[in-house]
Amino acid sequence: MKLNPGIIALAIGAFGIGVTEFAPMGLLPVIAGDLGVSIPTAGLLISAYAFGVMLGAPLMTLTTGRVPRRTLLIALASIFTLGNLLAAISTGYGMLLAARLVTSLNHGAFFGVGAIVAAGLVPPERKAGAVAAMFMGLTIANVVGVPLATWAGEHLGWRMSFWGIAGLGVATIAALRLTLPILPAPQGGNAVAELRVLKRGPVLAALALTVIGSSAMFTVFTYIAPILRAETHASLGFVTAMLVTYGVGLTVGNWLGGIFADRSVDRTLMVTLAGLGMVLVAFAILMPFDAPTAILIFLWGVASFALVPPLQVRVMAAAADAPNLASAVNIGAFNLGNAIGAAIGGGVIAAGLGYRAVALAGAGAAVIGLIAVVAAVWTSQAPQRQEPKICDA
């Protein structure tokens, strides 16, 4: 695909959102120490962002349906920038928590609307590539942006990281304004009809599975920096390298998940959830050792994001007549799992069970997800297993 300036602008926005969502996970020890709060309390900054995404995704999608698309995307990028500016100037924990909530409101709508805009900027046969190019910004954020923000936070202070992320917001606003054409709002939307789709059992089940799968990932990833510091006795350089390794694993996992989900969504989910559970159990056992930890963190990243394509496909298939809202709500469900996972991990730490128990809790969430998928497949195949009754004439 040829480089498209509009898609590049959207990818810049996706990169910034990815950094602002995940960077605090590498900064938790620094933020906690500077603000005088515990690690679990600092972990609530991740939960607050996730809950904001969960609420903001459907709210922003439903209330901005008549706003021209370029104008809406610029407004969403402005919310993102404002939230990170507030974080950068925060004088206490409460203000930082509020800033994270403000920042989160743009997340779901930006990705939902941005994907549709990206697809509209290219010929029909290149839509999938355009959407993938936009979302590549989110993947690169985990490979480059999050480790860089962690390094900056350690050496220059965590506020400097948020100043840098706010700068990405300004760059996104300028890029969107300069590259995107005037895009009118879509016609014929029906918010009430779309909301009705979310009441369906299969849709709710698919969204619940997204929550469970995401919580398995974030129960542990939220506390990756303190885990490596305390259990692996890692230096800052090793922590940064592991964040890069995890980001590379996410990239590989996203690619593999897309390939195998095209063949079988359910089988991909079962294999990936089983693999994620086994990797986290091994991590709980081997986290004191550098080399095994590095290998397991890569495999953990692969398993974590191999879940994303099949989870998205499952939700979209269950809500085929309301794909825009379902896509946005699924992003909210992913972040609800983020919040639940962070809370579970924090609860395990606060209970004094240790960091190894955090990894086991994440493995438990993966097992619950696996059981849910197997149960769903078994239920869907039940009619096929019933032998037809033969009636005598």
Disulfide bonds with the S-S distance in Angstrom:
none
